[in-house]
């Protein structure tokens, strides 16, 4: 794992490929995390830059990309590595971002404003990274699109939701599926689509019960009781 992260820090494709293959064979990544990685990939546009939280999302994504050859167009950025100025410079160059390389603080927002590539955040990122961007984030599945302009994300969610694998045995990452479900359910209720709202609420209740999150969704008003 440290060797894989170091290969990513150096943005060395050959080394990333070798270490990702090692991780696939010997890394003991839980199989559900690969399903999560596939769902993240299915939630972003081609050519996306995805900021990931660390081992549970970045490592399986790198394995899928460099060992399994999936979505080589996507650039996975480990948010934890942004403290390294050399890493920030490599990411800035890789994305053909304009202007001076941004500092660690505000790097995500500044990169999004300086590159033409679509920028996404993994739902696994913590509130420290997300809070400053909350008014510019749009849930598109198991990721969020960062945009300075409005994004019509509902059609994206509708197209992707039923195709997501949604493993409920992926540890804390499984709870992230409750977010897009809640967004869609709120939309269906708002437009008065009772049939789809009822179907999705039934699915969401089952997921919440499995994940021990029913009371949280009730308190937030997503579930009525």
N, C-alpha and C positions, 0 to 999 in steps of 0.2 A: 504493500500500500504506500509506504513512504517513497519508494522508487517510482511508482506511478504518478504520484503527486509532483515529484521533482521533475519528471519528464514533462508534465503539463506546465510546470512553472517555466521551464526552458523552452516550451513550445517546440519540442523536438519530435517531429512526426515519426521518424524511424524508432526512436526510443519509446515513444508513446505506444506504438504498435506492438513492440516487443513486450513492454510491461503490461499492456492490456491483455495480451495473450497469456502471460503468466498469471495475471489476476483471474482470468477466466478459468484456468485449469486449477490453480492452487489457492485462490483468494478467499474461497468459501463465502462468496456473496450469496445471501439468501435468495432463492429463486424468485420470490415475490417482488424483490427490488428490481429485477430485470423487467418485470411486467410494468412496474411504476415507470421505469426508464422509457419503455415503449410508449406509454401513455403520455409522458412529457413530450417525446418526439412528435407524437400525433397532435399535440396541442399548439405547435408553433408553425410559422411560415417557413418555406424554403429559405435558406441563407440566414437563418436567425442567429443572433447572439444570445445565448441563454446564461444568465447568472445563476449558478447553483450554490447550495449551502455547504456541501462537503461530502463526506464518505457515502452517505446513504443515497444521494442522488447523483453526484458527480462521477463517482467510481463506476457504477453500473452504466452510466451514459457513455463513459470513455470506452468501456468494454464493448458495448454495442457498436460504437463508432469504429474503433480501431482494431478490434478482434473479429467482429462480425460484419463489418463493412456497411453498417446502417447509417443513413443520413450524414455522409461525410461533409455535406455543405454546412452543417450547423457547427458553430463555435461555442463550446462549453467553457465558461469562465468560472473558476472556483473563487467565490467571493472572499474566502479566507486568505487567498494569496495576494490580494490587492495591496497589502502592506508593503510588498516588494516593489520598489520603483521600477526595476528592470522588467518585471512581469507586466506592470501597467503599460510600459512603453511597448512591449511586444503586442499586447492586446490592441493598443491604439493603432499600431502599424498594421496589424492583421485586418482590422476593420476599416482601414483607410480613413480614419477619423481626421477631421480638419483641425488645424490649430495646435496649440501646445498641449502636451499630455497632461491630463487632469491629475490632481492630487487624490490621495486615497479617499478623503472626505468628499462626498459628492461625485465620485468617479462614475457611478452608474448613470446618473442623470446627465452629466456632462458628456459622456460617451454617446448616449442616445441622441443628444442634440448635435453631435459632431459627425455622426456616421449616417450613411444612407441605408445601412442594414437594419432590419427590424430587431428591436431589443426586447427580450422577455426576461421575466424573473420566475424562478422555480417557487412553487408554493411552500417549499420547505425553508425558504429564507425567513429569518426572524424579523421581529417588529423593528429592530434597530435599522435594518436596511430598507424595510418597506415604508415605515412611517413617513419619512420626508417625501415619498412619492405617491402617497395614497390617493391623491386626486387625479393622478395620471395613469392609474393602473386599471386594466380591463381584463377580467377573468375570461380565458379562452379555452379552458379545459383544466389540465393539471399545471398550467402556467398562466402568467399574467402578461399581457402586452403593455409595454410602457410607451405612452404616446402623449405628446403635447396637445394634440387635437383629439376630438371625440372619435371613438371607435365603436362601430356597431357590432358588438361582440356576441349578441344573442344568436344570430344565425350560425356563427361558428360553434357556439356551445351546443345548439340543437343538432348540428351535423355530426358532432364528435361524441356526444354523451353516450349514446347507445353502443358506440364502437369501442369505448374504453374498456380495458380489461378489469379495472377496479378491484384489485386484490385487497381483501380485508385482513390479510395476515402479513402485512408489510410494516409492522410496528407503527410508530407515530406517523409515518407517511400516509398510512391508510386514512387517517382523519382528514387529510387534505381533499379527499373526494367529496367531503361534505360541503366544501365551499362552492364548487360549480353547481352542485345539486341545489343548494340554497338559492343561488342566483337565478337559476332557471325556474325554480318553484315560485319565487317572488314575482318573476316576470309573468308566468302563467296566471297567477292570481290577479295581477294588475290588469291584464287584458281580458280577464273573465273566461279563460279557457279552462273550464272545470274538468273536462275529461283528462287533459294532459296534466293538470295540476294534481288530480286525484291519483293518477298513475305514478307520478314522480314522488308524491308525498308517501305513498305506500313503499316505494323503493327506498326513499330516504329514511323512513322509520326503521326499516329492516336493517339498513346499514348502521344507523345510530345505535340501535339496540346491540348489534354485534360489537360495536366499538366502544360501548359504554358512554355514549355522548348524548343520550336522549335528554337528560336534564339540561345540558348546555344549550341544546337547540330550543327547548321550551323557554328557558330564561331569555334567550335572544329573540323570541317571538317567531322563529321559523316554524316551529311546531306549536300547535295550539294547546295541547295537553298530552 
